[in-house]
Amino acid sequence: MTGEFADRRAHPRVVVNAPARLFWGPKLAHWADGVIYDLSTGGAKVEVSGMYTLPRRLVLLHYAEDAAFEAILRWRRWDTAGLAFEARHDLTQPVDSWLADVQTVWQGLAAGFKPTAG
């Protein structure tokens, strides 16, 4: 990437266009479905409807990566948001109790987002 944004990124980004869900609030009870446009080890650009007011801290569920990311909202423009990751949680392994509901959602929905052999 060239231009003013290229110099500000600490990690190279990869275009992924992957379905995702964002969680926030007490017990992560609030959520919105979205799409991860691009991803790096340090963050992601996501699309989520502008009708949702996203908080500064949230959790990004990336179905295809079997992972949940603790994230900070860095910027928001209409339906697009930039997230910076603070931690990655492998959902195929046991998780802390505060992430249990996110893991349950992943277990129930992830298979529908995986490619099938055929």
C-alpha positions, 0 to 999 in steps of 0.5 A: 500500500502506498500513501499516508496510511502505509507508513502508519501500519506496524503490521502488513495487512492481508485482504480476507473478506471473512464473516465475523461477529463483534461483542461488547458490553456487560458479559459481552451481551451486545453483538453485531455481525460484520465482515473482516475486510483485512487482517494483520497480527496487530489489527483489522478493518471491519465492516459493521452497520453504522447503526451500532455505536461501538465502544472503545473495547470489544471482542472480535470473533473471527470464525475462519481463524477459530479465534477471538480477539480482544480489540480497541476501536481506533477509528470509525467511518460510517460502516467501517471500523479500524481495530487494534488487537490486544490479545488473541484467544484460540477458541479450540482450547479452553477459554476464560469464563468471561469468553465462554459465551463467545466460544459457544457462539463460535462452536454453533456457527463456525462450521457454516463459515468453513469451506467444505470438501467437494 
